[in-house]
Amino acid sequence: MGPYVLRRVLMAIPVLLGTTFVIYLAVYALPGDPIQALAGPNQVISPSVAQALRERFHLDQPLVVQYGLYLRGLLGGDLGTSFTGRPVTEIIAASWPVTAQLGGTAWIMMAVAGVALGVVAAVRRGAADAAVLFGTTLALGVPFFVVAYVTQIVFGVQLGWLPVSGIEAGWPLAYILPGLVLALSGLPQVARLTRTSVLDGLAADHVETAVAKGLTGTAVLFRHVVRNSLIPVVSLLGVSLGYLLGGTVLVEGIFNLPGLGYQIYTAIPQHDGPVVVGIGTMLVLVFLSVNLLVDLLYGVLDPRIRLG
């Protein structure tokens, strides 16, 4: 198991370097002067102050040098400092709980609803199956920001059931609508994979044997079909957690949730590159860690994988 773990860790290193460099390059390519953006559109910064700020944040250095300095700080646990003077790690510490609650709420919704719909579609062939397939196709086709605005208008403004902005209502009320919108990004895949896995399980030989022994349909379904069929679904859910955290940028921006995504959402127009790169790096690390755990779980469940 040790060599398998080492291989997976070594494979994650170039992915981390590549993704962080792309994020850094994208921030570097943003039009406009970050120092002028720091002062505001109607303020003028003296050349001496502007030059001092550029030297402080290494903006006077080539891109490769800036990235190298960032990596050196990253190895020491330093994610940089915002142009406002606030450490990025401090921003992450203050914003992380909101993103964690949002991502956790969305993940639970996606897991419960996706598995339930997939099982129903596999067992109830006909109208229920067609409805699930149609609903998941529709969810894949409609942009999630459209769903976000529609849910805000219907459930928040017109019906008044749920808050549409901020976290003042606390968990879970403040997170239901944004969690639902975020969950819809992965729910169709979970439902369809569950449906396919359960259908394959229903056709397995050991299921026919269990039926021949006189077991009831419910016992056969949950003991011999669903239990075994959830293995690939659990893997998908593990990987989806990383995607959910990455998808919080627009959702937190639309629902005005002060999480990590909202910090990126507001930092981009302000040209606050250290915040975007620092939080982006942290999200990449979380994503890679989740994928590593899923790979290790695969290695535990199937020895052929870690020996391959």
C-alpha positions as MATLAB code, in Angstrom:
seq = 'MGPYVLRRVLMAIPVLLGTTFVIYLAVYALPGDPIQALAGPNQVISPSVAQALRERFHLDQPLVVQYGLYLRGLLGGDLGTSFTGRPVTEIIAASWPVTAQLGGTAWIMMAVAGVALGVVAAVRRGAADAAVLFGTTLALGVPFFVVAYVTQIVFGVQLGWLPVSGIEAGWPLAYILPGLVLALSGLPQVARLTRTSVLDGLAADHVETAVAKGLTGTAVLFRHVVRNSLIPVVSLLGVSLGYLLGGTVLVEGIFNLPGLGYQIYTAIPQHDGPVVVGIGTMLVLVFLSVNLLVDLLYGVLDPRIRLG';
ca = [
       0.000    0.000    0.000;
       2.920    2.361    0.690;
       4.188    2.544   -2.932;
       0.622    3.092   -4.165;
       0.152    6.029   -1.777;
       3.521    7.481   -2.774;
       2.631    7.261   -6.485;
      -0.655    9.070   -5.930;
       0.998   11.827   -3.901;
       3.703   12.325   -6.521;
       1.042   12.496   -9.249;
      -0.750   15.259   -7.323;
       2.334   17.526   -7.220;
       2.452   18.437  -10.953;
      -1.327   18.895  -10.931;
      -0.995   21.367   -8.066;
       1.819   23.243   -9.790;
      -0.021   23.343  -13.099;
      -3.365   24.518  -11.722;
      -1.850   27.156   -9.449;
       0.256   28.493  -12.331;
      -2.840   28.726  -14.549;
      -4.676   30.619  -11.793;
      -1.681   32.900  -11.324;
      -1.436   33.494  -15.079;
      -5.162   34.262  -15.352;
      -4.932   36.819  -12.533;
      -1.797   38.326  -14.049;
      -3.603   38.682  -17.407;
      -6.532   40.655  -15.968;
      -6.761   44.085  -17.624;
      -6.128   47.137  -15.513;
      -3.687   48.243  -12.840;
      -4.204   46.495   -9.468;
      -2.526   49.352   -7.613;
      -4.876   51.904   -9.154;
      -7.818   49.588   -8.442;
      -6.747   49.554   -4.803;
      -7.081   53.347   -4.624;
     -10.405   53.500   -6.454;
     -11.460   54.860   -9.847;
     -11.537   58.510   -8.772;
      -8.270   58.638   -6.835;
      -4.768   59.305   -8.103;
      -1.751   57.576   -6.562;
       1.580   59.363   -6.690;
       4.226   57.576   -8.766;
       6.467   57.056   -5.740;
       3.705   55.397   -3.695;
       2.651   53.271   -6.660;
       6.228   52.125   -7.223;
       6.657   51.299   -3.530;
       3.489   49.185   -3.577;
       4.582   47.378   -6.728;
       7.920   46.546   -5.138;
       6.221   45.389   -1.929;
       3.948   42.964   -3.813;
       6.656   42.053   -6.379;
       4.560   43.432   -9.236;
       7.708   44.914  -10.730;
       9.107   41.408  -11.269;
       8.483   39.116  -14.273;
       5.619   36.636  -13.983;
       7.900   33.622  -13.499;
       9.736   35.349  -10.663;
       6.456   36.340   -8.993;
       5.206   32.768   -9.220;
       8.473   31.425   -7.837;
       8.243   33.770   -4.860;
       4.650   32.667   -4.327;
       5.649   28.987   -4.334;
       8.428   29.705   -1.840;
       5.926   31.308    0.493;
       3.440   28.487   -0.098;
       5.988   25.903    1.060;
       6.201   27.851    4.325;
       2.424   27.985    4.726;
       2.135   31.581    3.507;
      -0.648   32.148    0.960;
       0.264   35.776    0.476;
      -1.130   39.115    1.596;
      -4.091   40.969    0.149;
      -3.447   44.362   -1.426;
      -5.409   45.737    1.523;
      -2.701   44.399    3.870;
      -4.739   41.519    5.299;
      -3.123   38.037    5.203;
      -4.936   35.648    2.885;
      -4.819   32.937    5.550;
      -6.791   35.244    7.846;
      -9.396   35.799    5.111;
      -9.664   32.042    4.575;
     -10.044   31.360    8.301;
     -12.907   33.854    8.548;
     -14.691   32.724    5.367;
     -14.121   28.965    5.390;
     -16.990   28.049    7.795;
     -19.589   29.562    5.440;
     -18.260   27.679    2.415;
     -17.990   24.451    4.413;
     -21.620   24.708    5.539;
     -22.780   25.540    2.027;
     -20.767   22.734    0.452;
     -21.874   20.253    3.112;
     -25.537   21.191    2.719;
     -25.340   20.884   -1.071;
     -23.492   17.568   -0.816;
     -26.119   16.066    1.495;
     -28.922   17.240   -0.807;
     -27.145   15.837   -3.841;
     -26.380   12.495   -2.194;
     -29.811   11.869   -0.690;
     -31.897   13.101   -3.622;
     -29.585   11.662   -6.285;
     -29.470    8.161   -4.787;
     -33.206    8.145   -4.059;
     -34.137    9.253   -7.581;
     -31.732    6.754   -9.120;
     -33.175    3.844   -7.136;
     -36.748    4.867   -7.963;
     -35.916    5.191  -11.667;
     -34.328    1.711  -11.721;
     -37.084   -0.029   -9.768;
     -40.146    1.798  -11.101;
     -39.644    1.440  -14.838;
     -42.076    3.440  -16.885;
     -43.448    6.834  -15.884;
     -41.152    7.276  -12.862;
     -38.071    6.314  -14.836;
     -39.010    8.654  -17.681;
     -39.690   11.496  -15.239;
     -36.288   11.101  -13.581;
     -34.473   10.970  -16.919;
     -36.360   14.030  -18.168;
     -35.765   15.940  -14.932;
     -32.039   15.206  -14.850;
     -31.678   16.175  -18.513;
     -33.472   19.451  -17.803;
     -31.232   20.108  -14.799;
     -28.158   19.584  -16.957;
     -29.429   21.951  -19.639;
     -30.502   24.936  -17.522;
     -27.647   27.212  -16.332;
     -27.467   27.135  -12.566;
     -27.405   30.936  -12.231;
     -30.825   30.968  -13.932;
     -32.050   28.439  -11.365;
     -30.574   30.622   -8.624;
     -32.498   33.737   -9.664;
     -35.726   31.783  -10.217;
     -35.561   30.166   -6.773;
     -34.837   33.534   -5.181;
     -37.871   35.116   -6.835;
     -40.290   32.217   -6.259;
     -39.341   30.865   -2.823;
     -37.834   34.007   -1.352;
     -39.665   37.024   -2.775;
     -43.078   35.731   -3.838;
     -43.688   32.993   -1.261;
     -41.395   34.326    1.473;
     -40.472   30.858    2.660;
     -36.693   31.213    2.698;
     -34.102   34.029    2.852;
     -32.535   34.991   -0.458;
     -29.399   36.739    0.802;
     -26.899   36.626    3.644;
     -26.462   34.226    6.557;
     -28.406   36.102    9.245;
     -31.039   33.349    9.375;
     -28.347   30.811   10.239;
     -28.076   27.191    9.261;
     -30.017   25.544    7.702;
     -32.490   28.231    6.526;
     -29.893   30.555    4.979;
     -28.254   27.656    3.133;
     -31.262   25.800    1.700;
     -31.706   27.797   -1.522;
     -27.994   28.211   -2.378;
     -27.380   24.605   -1.343;
     -30.162   23.419   -3.642;
     -28.785   25.420   -6.566;
     -25.277   24.082   -5.962;
     -26.529   20.503   -5.532;
     -28.249   20.596   -8.921;
     -24.836   20.833  -10.580;
     -24.037   17.228   -9.627;
     -27.382   15.636   -8.788;
     -28.168   14.449  -12.362;
     -24.894   12.517  -12.579;
     -25.474   10.873   -9.190;
     -29.054    9.920  -10.079;
     -28.104    8.462  -13.461;
     -25.109    6.533  -12.139;
     -27.248    5.125   -9.304;
     -29.924    4.097  -11.804;
     -27.395    2.325  -14.028;
     -25.693    0.584  -11.102;
     -28.986   -0.613   -9.609;
     -30.151   -1.925  -12.992;
     -26.912   -3.885  -13.321;
     -27.369   -5.170   -9.776;
     -30.903   -6.333  -10.441;
     -29.638   -8.455  -13.339;
     -26.863  -10.123  -11.293;
     -26.948  -13.878  -10.691;
     -26.801  -13.630   -6.903;
     -29.949  -11.480   -6.935;
     -31.848  -14.146   -8.860;
     -30.620  -16.686   -6.323;
     -31.866  -14.523   -3.441;
     -35.282  -14.251   -5.074;
     -35.383  -18.014   -5.615;
     -34.729  -18.497   -1.884;
     -37.925  -16.626   -1.117;
     -36.598  -13.243    0.068;
     -38.996  -10.326   -0.273;
     -38.471   -7.679   -2.919;
     -37.533   -5.020   -0.372;
     -34.945   -7.255    1.310;
     -33.402   -8.196   -2.023;
     -33.325   -4.574   -3.156;
     -31.576   -3.119   -0.122;
     -29.423   -6.079    0.964;
     -28.186   -7.391   -2.344;
     -28.707   -4.648   -4.913;
     -28.472   -1.124   -3.498;
     -25.713   -1.959   -1.047;
     -23.378   -3.263   -3.768;
     -24.486   -0.732   -6.375;
     -23.483    2.248   -4.246;
     -19.730    1.593   -4.518;
     -19.233    3.610   -7.744;
     -21.761    6.183   -6.519;
     -19.778    6.762   -3.326;
     -16.700    7.368   -5.456;
     -18.571    9.943   -7.547;
     -19.881   11.645   -4.411;
     -16.370   11.892   -3.005;
     -15.033   13.540   -6.139;
     -18.124   15.777   -6.381;
     -17.351   17.331   -3.006;
     -14.304   19.024   -4.493;
     -16.323   20.283   -7.453;
     -19.007   21.656   -5.132;
     -16.470   23.702   -3.200;
     -15.109   25.075   -6.457;
     -18.595   25.979   -7.637;
     -19.345   28.230   -4.688;
     -17.909   31.349   -6.353;
     -21.000   32.371   -8.324;
     -23.481   30.850   -5.875;
     -22.057   32.773   -2.917;
     -21.908   35.881   -5.065;
     -25.567   35.583   -6.103;
     -26.810   34.794   -2.587;
     -24.405   37.202   -0.875;
     -22.846   34.553    1.381;
     -19.535   35.704    2.906;
     -17.597   32.543    2.111;
     -14.480   31.770    0.107;
     -16.345   31.981   -3.184;
     -17.668   35.412   -2.293;
     -14.153   36.584   -1.468;
     -13.014   35.554   -4.966;
     -16.187   37.036   -6.473;
     -15.397   40.436   -4.978;
     -11.601   40.254   -5.342;
     -11.617   39.787   -9.129;
     -13.115   43.205  -10.023;
     -10.824   44.774   -7.414;
      -7.780   43.122   -9.057;
      -6.797   41.675   -5.679;
      -4.689   38.888   -7.135;
      -3.236   37.502   -3.883;
      -6.742   36.747   -2.590;
      -7.813   35.024   -5.815;
      -4.621   32.994   -6.108;
      -4.435   32.130   -2.397;
      -8.025   30.948   -2.087;
      -7.805   29.217   -5.465;
      -4.734   27.332   -4.287;
      -6.491   26.281   -1.106;
      -9.494   24.983   -3.069;
      -7.173   23.069   -5.386;
      -5.487   21.474   -2.367;
      -8.880   20.446   -0.970;
      -9.901   18.996   -4.334;
      -6.657   17.046   -4.690;
      -6.923   15.777   -1.097;
     -10.465   14.495   -1.677;
      -9.402   12.806   -4.907;
      -6.429   11.260   -3.126;
      -8.696    9.861   -0.415;
     -11.012    8.412   -3.071;
      -8.052    6.793   -4.844;
      -6.836    5.325   -1.564;
     -10.318    3.999   -0.837;
     -10.311    2.341   -4.234;
      -6.980    0.775   -3.389;
      -8.389   -0.626   -0.148;
     -11.541   -1.992   -1.781;
      -9.806   -3.463   -4.824;
      -6.199   -4.673   -4.353;
      -5.800   -4.968   -8.127;
      -5.794   -1.170   -8.408;
      -2.905   -0.561   -6.020;
      -0.904   -3.422   -7.561;
      -1.440   -2.147  -11.091;
];
